[in-house]
Amino acid sequence: MGALRAITELTASFRGADVLVLCYHRIRSRERFHSQIKALAEHGYSVLTMEEFTKWLKGSPLPSRPAALLTFDGCYDDQLAIG
């Protein structure tokens, strides 16, 4: 439950930001990851693709709702299986 609380507080603190970028190093639990994604959705976030994010960086508009980008470093098996 701590991760869900953390992401809820994080989304609240970044409400004024254009895009919330979350970088995952490891995904330890499918349930925990899903609860984090669910928390984003419950707070009205639309998850961008890297292509959409790149277009935004070049000046294209964002969706009308808050936007988030999920990134994964390291390319661990858990990221491929769960993320």
C-alpha positions, -999 to 999 in steps of 0.1 A, spaced: 0 0 0 30 23 5 37 24 -33 1 34 -40 2 62 -14 35 74 -28 22 76 -64 -10 93 -52 10 119 -34 34 123 -64 5 128 -88 -10 154 -65 23 173 -62 28 174 -99 -7 186 -110 8 217 -126 34 198 -146 28 192 -183 39 155 -183 46 133 -153 76 110 -162 80 79 -141 112 58 -145 110 22 -133 142 4 -125 126 -29 -114 91 -42 -112 90 -65 -81 53 -73 -81 27 -74 -108 0 -64 -83 20 -34 -71 27 -22 -107 -10 -26 -116 -21 -7 -85 3 22 -95 -11 22 -131 -47 21 -117 -38 51 -94 -27 71 -124 -59 63 -142 -80 72 -111 -63 106 -110 -72 112 -146 -38 105 -163 -35 94 -198 -3 73 -205 16 86 -235 36 65 -259 72 75 -265 61 87 -300 34 110 -284 59 123 -259 85 131 -286 58 149 -307 49 169 -276 86 179 -271 85 191 -307 54 213 -301 24 191 -306 -4 195 -280 -10 170 -252 -43 152 -246 -68 173 -227 -63 152 -195 -30 150 -175 -3 130 -192 22 105 -179 51 87 -196 64 54 -182 100 46 -188 120 14 -180 157 13 -176 179 -18 -174 156 -41 -194 151 -67 -167 129 -97 -174 103 -84 -150 99 -52 -171 93 -73 -202 69 -97 -185 49 -72 -164 55 -37 -177 
